[in-house]
Amino acid sequence: MTKFTKASGIIGLIIIIISIVFIPIAYFKANHDEGKLWIAFLIFPVYFLAHFFVRFKFGFITGLPIDLKLEKMLNRISWIIMGLILIIVVLLPISYVIRKNTEANLTEKYSGLKTWSPDTSSFGQIAKLRTKFIEDRLHYEFTVEIDSTNRYRLNNIYQITIKFLDNDGFLLEEIALFKFNLNRIVDSNGNLIGYRSNSNKNINISDYSKFIKWNWTYNNNNNNSY
């Protein structure tokens, strides 16, 4: 073989090694964030490079006499690499289809409007929460109105935190609502009686499906939590 063939073979081998490591990482990262199937098809050039590896051994076997044991070993290694790449080529699209099918089922089940049970964990005041999952985003409407005896606390609120828990009470997700982003609720006399927030957050439907309970807390201007 020519020096050019051997050099191109070595470069191709480097490309295959890099591809085997980084393409699956890139695929699964994109799959989690955006679900882009086209990342998976980047593996196909690796297949053809692997074929070149099997056929020409990347120029490592020349026309000169060669030890038969070494040739058998190189053949075995090249076929193992080919097999691993073929497995990756098959499994990546299959895993994508399975994940998308699972997400579609979860989306169908959890995409409706959910009105959560009112929560009174923060100084006994009733807070209400409604959520809806739309296109990889959790839309939420949070409302809290304070009775007259606790209304003095409103002016001290710096941040409200919505916490989503699993069935055992373990924290799964939280949403921080800062005072300057909250909508004020006033009575007929213009007095502040509560806050409301209507916004959304990027979240995975699989995570959303695990939310069973919720509560809320607030931090005052001194960063004390209640």
C-alpha positions in Angstrom: 0.0 0.0 0.0 1.1 3.6 -0.6 2.1 5.9 2.2 -1.0 8.0 1.4 -3.2 5.0 2.0 -1.5 4.2 5.3 -1.7 7.8 6.4 -5.3 8.1 5.5 -5.9 4.8 7.4 -4.3 6.1 10.5 -6.4 9.3 10.3 -9.5 7.2 9.8 -8.7 5.1 12.8 -8.4 8.2 15.0 -11.7 9.4 13.6 -13.4 6.1 14.5 -12.0 6.2 18.1 -13.2 9.8 18.6 -16.6 9.0 17.0 -17.2 5.9 19.2 -16.6 8.0 22.3 -18.1 11.4 21.4 -21.0 10.7 19.0 -23.0 8.6 21.6 -22.4 11.3 24.2 -23.5 14.1 21.8 -26.6 12.0 20.8 -27.8 11.3 24.3 -27.2 14.9 25.4 -29.2 16.2 22.4 -31.8 13.5 22.9 -32.3 14.6 26.5 -32.4 18.3 25.7 -34.1 18.5 22.3 -34.8 15.0 21.0 -32.9 15.5 17.7 -32.8 12.2 15.8 -30.3 13.5 13.2 -27.5 13.2 15.8 -27.9 9.4 15.6 -27.2 9.4 11.9 -23.8 10.8 12.4 -22.8 7.3 13.4 -23.2 6.0 9.8 -19.9 7.5 8.6 -18.3 5.6 11.4 -19.7 2.4 9.9 -18.0 3.1 6.5 -14.7 3.9 8.2 -15.0 0.6 10.1 -15.6 -1.2 6.9 -12.4 0.4 5.6 -10.7 -0.9 8.7 -11.8 -4.4 8.1 -11.0 -4.4 4.4 -7.6 -2.7 4.5 -6.6 -2.8 8.1 -5.9 1.0 7.8 -2.7 0.3 5.9 -1.1 -1.6 8.8 -0.9 -4.8 6.7 1.2 -4.2 3.6 2.2 -6.4 0.7 5.3 -7.6 2.6 5.3 -10.9 4.3 3.5 -10.8 7.7 3.2 -13.1 10.7 0.0 -15.1 10.3 -0.8 -14.9 14.0 -0.6 -11.1 13.8 -2.8 -11.1 10.8 -5.4 -13.2 12.5 -5.3 -11.0 15.6 -5.8 -7.8 13.5 -8.7 -9.5 11.6 -10.3 -10.4 15.0 -9.9 -6.9 16.3 -11.2 -5.3 13.2 -14.4 -7.5 13.2 -15.0 -6.8 16.9 -14.8 -3.1 16.2 -17.2 -3.5 13.3 -19.6 -5.5 15.4 -19.6 -2.9 18.2 -20.3 -0.1 15.7 -23.1 -2.0 14.1 -24.6 -2.5 17.6 -24.4 1.2 18.2 -25.9 2.0 14.8 -28.9 -0.2 15.6 -29.4 0.7 19.3 -29.3 4.5 19.0 -32.4 4.8 16.7 -34.2 2.1 18.7 -33.5 3.9 22.0 -34.7 7.1 20.5 -38.0 5.5 19.3 -38.6 3.9 22.6 -37.9 7.1 24.5 -40.2 9.2 22.3 -43.0 6.6 22.6 -42.7 6.7 26.3 -42.7 10.5 26.4 -45.7 10.5 24.1 -47.6 8.3 26.4 -46.7 10.4 29.4 -47.5 13.6 27.6 -51.0 12.3 26.8 -51.5 11.3 30.4 -50.2 14.5 32.1 -50.8 17.2 29.5 -54.2 18.2 31.0 -54.7 21.0 33.5 -54.0 19.9 37.0 -55.3 21.8 40.0 -53.2 20.8 43.1 -54.6 20.6 46.5 -54.3 23.9 48.4 -51.2 24.1 50.6 -51.0 25.8 54.0 -47.5 24.8 55.1 -46.2 28.4 55.2 -47.6 30.1 58.3 -51.0 28.6 57.7 -51.9 30.7 54.7 -53.7 29.0 51.8 -51.7 28.9 48.5 -53.2 27.6 45.3 -51.4 26.0 42.3 -52.4 25.0 38.8 -50.1 23.4 36.3 -50.2 22.3 32.7 -47.5 20.6 30.6 -47.1 22.0 27.1 -44.3 21.2 24.7 -41.5 20.4 27.2 -42.5 23.3 29.5 -44.3 23.3 32.8 -46.8 26.1 32.9 -47.8 27.1 36.4 -50.2 29.6 38.1 -49.4 30.2 41.7 -51.7 32.3 44.0 -51.5 33.2 47.7 -53.7 35.5 49.6 -52.9 36.4 53.2 -55.5 37.0 55.9 -55.6 40.3 57.7 -53.7 39.1 60.8 -50.7 38.0 58.7 -50.8 40.6 56.0 -47.8 42.4 57.5 -45.7 39.6 56.2 -46.3 40.5 52.6 -44.1 43.5 52.7 -41.2 41.4 54.0 -41.5 38.7 51.4 -38.4 38.6 49.1 -38.8 35.2 47.5 -41.4 32.5 47.3 -40.3 28.9 46.5 -42.7 26.3 45.0 -41.4 22.8 45.9 -42.5 19.6 44.1 -42.1 16.3 46.1 -42.5 12.6 45.4 -44.9 10.4 47.3 -42.4 10.0 50.2 -41.8 13.7 50.6 -38.4 13.9 48.9 -37.7 17.1 46.9 -37.7 16.7 43.1 -37.9 20.2 41.8 -38.3 23.7 43.0 -39.3 27.0 41.3 -38.0 30.3 42.8 -40.4 33.3 42.4 -38.7 36.6 43.3 -40.8 39.5 44.6 -40.1 41.8 41.6 -41.6 39.1 39.3 -44.7 38.6 41.3 -48.1 40.2 40.4 -49.7 42.0 43.3 -53.2 41.2 44.4 -55.1 44.1 46.0 -58.5 44.5 47.6 -61.1 47.1 46.6 -59.3 49.7 48.6 -56.0 49.1 46.9 -54.4 47.3 49.9 -52.0 44.5 49.1 -53.5 41.1 50.1 -51.5 38.6 48.1 -49.3 37.6 45.1 -49.8 35.7 41.9 -47.3 34.3 39.4 -48.2 32.9 36.0 -45.2 31.6 34.1 -43.5 28.5 32.8 -40.3 26.5 33.1 -38.4 24.0 30.9 -38.8 20.5 32.3 -38.9 16.9 31.2 -42.3 15.1 31.1 -40.7 12.1 32.8 -39.7 14.3 35.7 -43.1 16.0 35.8 -44.9 12.7 36.0 -43.1 12.0 39.3 -44.5 15.1 41.1 -47.0 13.9 43.6 -47.1 16.6 46.3 -46.2 20.2 46.6 -45.7 23.0 49.2 -44.4 26.5 49.3 -42.1 28.6 51.5 -41.0 32.2 51.5 -37.8 34.1 52.4 -38.0 37.5 54.0 -35.6 40.4 53.4 -33.3 39.0 56.0 -33.1 35.7 54.1 -35.0 33.8 56.8 -37.1 30.9 55.4 -40.7 30.2 56.5 
